[in-house]
Structures are given as structure tokens and as C-alpha cells.
Amino acid sequence: LAINCAALPRDLLEAELFGVERGAATGVDARPGVFERASGGTLFLDELGDTPAETQVRLLRVLEEGRVLRIGGREPRPIDVRLVGATHRDLHEEVRAGRFRLDLFHRLAGLELTLPPLRERPEDVTPLATHFFQRALSENAIRSPGMTMSALTALQAFDWPGNVRELRQVVETATAMLHPGEALDRIHLPARFQGLALKAEEVESAGSPTLPDDSLDAAVRRAECTALRAAIERHGTTEAA
């Protein structure tokens, strides 16, 4: 089971984590939290570094005792959970600043793994982009021979401030612009990728210059892609669709 610790206000977060006993508030029925529901398995706490200070105290108690007390309850319930957490924050710095409890950090940090941002691992861009591309083709029943080297080179050259989520959005949006049987090329990518793709093309074609496709069909495709990109960037995917 998974829960995002930054997505809920403190009261709702604690109810989701630890559960609620019947009668804790007017009209509230008994409801187990994710610790109880995940017992015997794994609980993933996303954005753990955004957990409020009061909730950190209760979280530490659960981890120390192996028991969870529902909100409004009197009897703790035993749990057996493998806990995995993730955060975009530097927890060492958060501890020094007093925003994250040192005792909770040591209770959690049995094994620490650091996932570098996408800009520091460009070798992952191509397999990730290919994965998102194939999935988008399947979900939308689109036929395509693949992605061109020009498009892939442009994707690899980008610094990806939005990391993998941004890559997924770019590939899914570009895939939606394809005609049946058309390859995903640089013209399908957002405007911010065009300069990167053009530089890549110059390098690739230095030894074997080729003439651009100046057919009517190619011109229509370029015009359609430009109009679609502008509509999506101005209004968002849903309204543009």
C-alpha cells in the first residue's frame, strides 16, 4: 500500500495512517488505517519529509512499539509492516534545521538509496522514453514504426527539470499527434526541444547531407503539429483535445 504524506492535511493524514475508531467524531465509523491494512506486507510513505511534526511523534511510536492506536481508540493493535519511504528533501538537512525528528530518522534510515535526477543519468532517457512511447501507442491504439534518432537525441540533450514525470508527459503528448503509421520525430516535440533536435541533426548529417522533405504531405504534418503544440501549451491537453 502507498500514501502520499504531502497530499493531505495533518488530521486526514493521521486518519489515513493510523485509522479511526467509531465515535471519534460525529457520524464517523470505524476504519483501519494503512498501517493495519498493510500488515504482513509493505507500506510506502511517499514525500515522507513533509510529514508534520505532530504526526512524526505518532509515527515514531508505531515503529518503536509495532502497534498502532486508532484515533479515538483505546487499545493498540499489533502490526507487522515493512516500511519504505521516499522524499525529495535532504533529511540530514531537515534534521539539522529541526524540521524532522532525529530519532525518527534513525528509526527509518536502515538503508538509504539516492536516486539522481534524470539530467544526471541521460543513459536512462532512451529506455524510459521508449517505454512511455510503447505504452501510449498501446493505450491509444496507434500504429507507429518507432521514434527517430533526431527525437531521441533531442530528448537526451534536455535537462528535464520535471524529471521522469516531465519526460512521460512530453512523450505521451507527442504520441497523440501522430498520424497512423508515422514515426515520432522532432517536429512532434514541444517547441523547447526544437533547437536541441536541430543541433543533433546537424551533427548526424554532417557526413551525409540530405534534402528536407518538402512534399505537401510533410508540410501539412508540420503545420498540424505546430498548431497542436500551440493549443496544448496554451490551454492544456484536455481543453486542446
C-alpha positions, 0 to 999 in steps of 0.5 A: 500500500502507498500514501502520499504524506504531502497530499493531505492535511495533518488530521486526514493524514493521521486518519489515513495512517493510523485509522479511526475508531467509531465515535471519534467524531460525529457520524464517523465509523470505524476504519483501519488505517494503512498501517493495519491494512498493510500488515504482513506486507509493505507500506510506502510513505511517499514525500515522507519529509513533509510529514508534520511534526505532530504526526512524526511523534505518532509515527515514531511510536508505531515503529518503536512499539509495532502497534498502532492506536486508532484515533479515538481508540483505546487499545493498540493493535499489533502490526507487522509492516515493512516500511519504505519511504521516499522524499525529495528533501535532504533529511540530514538537512531537515534534521539539522534545521529541526524540521524532522525528528532525529530519532525518527530518522534513525528509526527509518534510515536502515538503508538509504538509496539516492536516486539522481535526477534524470539530467544526471543519468541521460543513459536512462532517457532512451529506455524510459522514453521508449517505454512511455512511447510503447505504452501510449501507442498501446493505450491509444491504439496507434500504429507507429514504426518507432521514434527517430534518432533526431527525437531521441537525441533531442530528448537526451540533450534536455535537462528535464527539470520535471524529471521522469514525470516531465519526460512521460508527459512530453512523450505521451503528448507527442504520441497523440499527434501522430498520424497512423503509421508515422514515426515520432520525430522532432517536429512532434516535440514541444517547441523547447526541444526544437533547437536541441533536435536541430543541433543533433541533426546537424551533427548526424548529417554532417557526413551525409547531407540530405534534402528536407522533405518538402512534399505537401504531405510533410508540410501539412504534418508540420503545420498540424503539429505546430498548431497542436503544440500551440493549443496544448501549451496554451490551454492544456491537453484536455481543453486542446483535445 
